[in-house]
Amino acid sequence: MQAGQRMIMSRTPLRVSFVGGGTDIREYYSVHGGAVVSAAINKYIHIIVNKKFDSKIRVSYSKTEIVSSPDELTHPLVREALKLLDITKAIEILSISDIPSEGTGLGSSSSFTVGLLNALHAWLGEHASAKQLAEEACRIERDIVRDPGGKQDQYIAAFGGLRLFEFQPDDEVRVNYVLMADGGRKQLDDSLMLLYTGLTRSSSEILKGQISGMNDRLEYYTAIKEMAYSCFKSLEKSDIEGAGRLLDEGWKFKKRLGNGITNQHIDEIYDRAKKAGAYGGKITGAGGGGFLLLLVDPDKKERIRKDLSSLVEQRINVEAYGSRIVYVGE
């Protein structure tokens, strides 16, 4: 069967970041270099690509668009991905997410872009490496669409696993795998908790404010970057409690980076989680809502669930793989 005539499905993980978020923003790393510890999780975005019977382009996400050319699409990421790969007609694209993608702080936009690019390359009969997918997704999101934000989301979606990313001033990215013994990885999985705060927010507005005030808070960014290296070392030693303390310390610094990152409700539930047995944690993504990530004493998980029973828990593990093609039609 010719390329572009078979159904393709990609599966791309969402992510949680532990420490270092903010130092992957170009305005910071292009001068100082950045470092972030991130983990892919076993919650996914699936992208299905198929040949359309006519020459139209049909894209289905939270709404459906049927157009004659990529330029007519209102979804900017789909529009620019199709243009980047020179796909102009006769294609259907469907996205399915395990977790609603609006304002949850799990890197869903970048997972969508990486997964879409992976599926489109496969539909064209091409193999794209993790590095290529991450670079193309960064180009679309940061350079073309010009959404504010960093680069960790695209890289962890593409590479998967538990990683330390080092963002160089020349735009190179060093990808380091966090090497843990099998027992340590299980201990980490057993210690993870992800709780939905019930709040959504505009990450773009938070990030724009954060970037505008960056030069006045450089010492906080430097501290957060150093914590990423410390967290990397703690995880490699399977010191989950130590990594949790670094999340706690990093969250204290992150709250100082700009307005809207936290609020009274978030502070109250975080304090309750700490009192119930969490080593430390943070609000995922830009802050302001979405999910609360915790590293906890596994023996105290039930107490935390009881004390925070109003929050919806998503049970997660670290996902070893990044974006993958999981189905190719005959």
C-alpha positions in Angstrom: 0.0 0.0 0.0 1.3 3.4 -0.9 2.3 6.0 1.8 -0.6 8.2 2.7 -3.2 5.5 2.1 -3.2 3.6 5.4 -4.4 4.4 8.8 -1.8 5.4 11.4 -2.1 5.8 15.1 0.5 7.3 17.4 0.5 7.3 21.2 2.3 10.1 23.0 2.7 10.4 26.8 1.8 13.4 28.9 4.4 14.5 31.4 5.1 15.9 34.9 8.1 18.0 35.6 9.9 17.7 38.9 12.3 20.6 39.2 13.8 23.2 36.9 10.7 24.4 35.0 11.1 27.9 33.8 14.8 27.6 33.0 13.8 25.9 29.7 12.3 29.3 28.5 14.4 30.8 25.7 14.7 34.1 27.4 16.5 32.4 30.2 18.4 29.5 28.7 19.8 31.5 25.7 21.8 33.5 28.2 22.3 31.2 31.3 21.5 27.7 30.1 18.7 25.7 31.7 18.1 22.3 33.3 14.8 20.4 34.0 14.0 17.0 35.4 10.9 15.6 33.7 9.0 12.3 33.5 6.7 11.0 30.9 3.6 9.4 32.5 1.2 6.6 31.5 -1.5 9.0 30.4 -1.6 9.6 26.6 -2.8 11.5 23.6 -3.6 9.3 20.6 -3.6 10.7 17.1 -5.2 8.8 14.3 -4.5 9.8 10.7 -6.3 8.3 7.7 -6.8 9.0 4.0 -10.0 10.9 3.3 -12.2 9.6 0.5 -12.3 13.1 -1.1 -9.8 15.9 -1.3 -10.9 17.7 1.9 -9.0 18.0 5.2 -11.0 16.8 8.2 -9.7 17.5 11.7 -11.6 16.3 14.8 -10.5 17.4 18.4 -12.9 19.3 20.7 -14.6 20.4 17.6 -14.5 19.3 13.9 -13.1 21.3 11.0 -13.6 20.4 7.3 -11.6 22.6 5.0 -10.1 22.6 1.5 -6.5 23.6 2.5 -4.3 23.8 5.6 -4.4 27.6 5.6 -8.2 27.5 6.3 -7.7 25.5 9.6 -8.2 27.4 12.8 -6.3 24.9 14.9 -2.8 26.4 14.7 -0.8 23.3 15.5 -2.5 21.1 13.0 -2.3 23.8 10.4 1.4 24.4 10.8 2.3 20.7 11.1 0.5 20.0 7.7 2.3 22.9 6.1 5.7 21.8 7.5 5.3 18.4 6.0 3.7 19.7 2.8 0.4 17.8 3.2 -2.3 19.7 1.4 -5.4 17.5 1.0 -7.3 14.2 1.4 -6.5 13.5 5.1 -8.5 12.9 8.3 -7.0 13.6 11.7 -8.6 12.6 15.0 -7.2 13.2 18.5 -8.1 11.4 21.7 -6.8 12.4 25.1 -6.8 10.4 28.4 -7.1 13.7 30.3 -8.8 16.9 29.2 -6.1 19.1 27.6 -7.2 22.6 28.6 -5.2 24.1 31.5 -4.1 20.9 33.3 -0.4 21.5 33.2 0.6 18.1 31.9 2.1 19.3 28.6 -0.8 18.2 26.5 -0.3 20.8 23.7 3.2 19.6 23.1 2.3 15.9 23.4 -0.4 16.6 20.8 2.1 18.3 18.5 4.7 15.6 18.9 2.2 12.8 18.4 0.7 14.6 15.3 4.1 15.0 13.7 5.0 11.3 14.4 1.7 10.1 12.9 2.1 12.4 9.8 5.6 11.3 9.2 4.5 7.6 9.4 1.6 8.4 7.1 4.1 9.7 4.6 6.2 6.5 5.0 8.9 8.3 6.9 10.6 7.5 10.2 11.2 10.5 12.5 13.6 10.2 15.4 12.8 11.5 18.9 15.2 14.4 18.4 13.6 15.3 15.1 10.1 15.2 16.5 11.1 17.4 19.5 12.9 19.9 17.3 10.0 20.2 14.8 7.5 20.5 17.6 9.5 23.3 19.2 9.8 25.0 15.8 6.0 24.9 15.3 5.0 25.9 18.9 7.7 28.4 19.8 8.9 29.9 16.5 5.9 29.7 14.2 2.8 29.8 16.4 4.8 31.7 19.0 3.1 30.3 22.1 5.0 31.3 25.2 6.7 28.6 27.1 9.7 26.4 27.3 11.1 23.3 25.5 10.9 20.5 28.1 7.4 19.4 27.1 8.3 18.6 23.5 11.4 16.7 24.5 9.9 14.6 27.2 6.9 13.8 24.9 9.3 12.6 22.2 11.9 10.8 24.4 9.8 9.5 27.3 11.2 8.1 30.5 12.7 10.0 33.4 15.2 12.6 32.0 17.4 15.5 32.9 17.3 17.9 30.0 20.0 20.5 29.7 19.1 23.5 27.5 22.2 25.1 26.0 22.5 28.8 24.9 23.1 27.7 21.3 19.7 25.9 21.3 21.3 22.4 21.6 19.6 20.1 24.1 21.5 17.5 26.1 19.2 14.5 26.9 20.3 12.5 30.0 18.5 9.4 31.2 18.0 9.2 35.0 19.5 5.8 35.7 17.7 4.1 38.6 17.9 0.5 39.9 14.7 -1.5 39.3 13.8 -1.2 43.0 14.3 2.5 42.9 12.0 3.0 39.9 9.3 0.9 41.6 9.8 3.0 44.7 9.4 6.2 42.7 6.2 4.9 41.0 4.8 3.9 44.4 5.5 7.4 45.7 3.9 9.4 42.9 0.5 11.0 43.4 -1.3 13.3 41.0 -4.4 15.1 42.2 -6.7 17.4 40.1 -7.3 20.7 41.9 -10.5 21.4 39.9 -9.0 24.7 38.6 -8.0 25.5 35.1 -6.0 28.5 34.0 -4.4 30.2 31.0 -0.8 29.1 31.0 -0.1 31.7 28.3 -1.0 34.6 30.6 1.0 33.3 33.5 4.0 32.6 31.3 3.9 36.1 29.7 3.9 37.7 33.1 6.7 35.4 34.2 8.9 36.3 31.2 8.3 40.0 31.5 9.6 40.0 35.1 12.4 37.5 34.6 15.4 39.9 34.8 14.2 40.9 38.3 14.2 37.3 39.5 17.3 35.8 38.0 18.5 34.5 41.4 15.4 32.4 41.7 15.9 30.8 38.3 19.5 30.0 39.1 18.5 28.3 42.3 15.8 26.3 40.5 18.3 25.2 37.9 20.8 24.0 40.5 17.9 22.1 42.2 17.3 20.2 38.9 20.9 18.8 39.1 20.4 17.9 42.8 17.1 16.2 42.0 18.8 14.2 39.2 21.4 13.0 41.7 18.8 12.1 44.4 16.8 10.1 41.9 19.8 8.2 40.7 20.5 7.2 44.3 16.8 6.2 44.7 16.5 8.9 47.4 12.8 9.6 46.8 12.4 11.5 50.1 15.3 13.7 49.1 13.8 14.3 45.7 10.5 15.2 47.4 12.2 17.8 49.6 13.7 19.3 46.4 10.2 19.5 44.9 9.1 21.3 48.0 12.0 23.7 47.9 11.6 24.3 44.1 7.8 25.0 44.6 8.7 27.7 47.1 11.0 29.4 44.6 8.6 28.8 41.7 5.8 30.7 43.5 8.1 33.8 43.4 8.6 33.8 39.6 5.4 35.7 38.8 1.7 36.3 39.6 -1.0 33.7 39.2 1.3 30.7 39.9 -0.5 29.9 43.2 -3.5 31.1 45.2 -5.1 30.5 48.6 -6.9 27.3 47.5 -3.7 25.8 46.1 -1.7 26.8 49.2 -4.3 25.2 51.5 -4.4 21.9 49.7 -0.6 21.7 49.4 -0.2 22.4 53.2 -2.8 19.7 53.9 -0.9 17.2 51.7 2.4 18.0 53.5 0.8 17.5 56.9 -0.7 14.2 55.8 2.7 12.7 54.7 3.9 14.2 51.4 7.6 14.7 51.1 7.0 17.6 48.7 5.2 18.6 45.5 4.2 21.3 43.2 1.5 22.4 40.8 2.3 21.0 37.4 3.0 23.3 34.4 2.8 27.0 34.7 0.8 26.9 37.9 -2.5 28.5 38.8 -4.4 25.3 38.7 -4.4 21.9 36.9 -2.8 19.0 38.8 -1.0 18.8 42.1 2.0 16.5 41.8 3.3 14.9 45.1 6.1 12.6 46.2 4.8 10.8 49.3 5.6 8.1 51.8 3.7 5.2 50.2 2.5 4.1 53.6 0.7 7.5 53.9 -1.0 7.5 50.6 -4.4 6.5 52.0 -4.2 9.2 54.6 -3.5 11.8 51.9 -6.4 10.5 49.8 -8.7 10.8 52.8 -7.5 14.3 53.8 -7.8 15.5 50.1 -10.9 13.4 49.2 -12.4 16.4 47.4 -9.7 16.1 44.7 -9.8 13.6 41.9 -6.7 11.3 41.8 -5.1 10.1 38.6 -2.9 7.1 39.4 0.3 7.3 37.4 3.6 5.6 36.7 6.6 6.7 34.8 6.2 5.8 31.1 9.5 4.5 29.7 8.7 5.3 26.0 8.1 8.6 24.2 5.9 9.0 21.2 5.3 5.7 19.3 3.5 4.5 16.3 1.1 1.8 17.8 -0.9 0.9 14.7 -0.3 0.8 11.0 -3.2 -0.3 8.8 -2.9 -2.8 6.1 
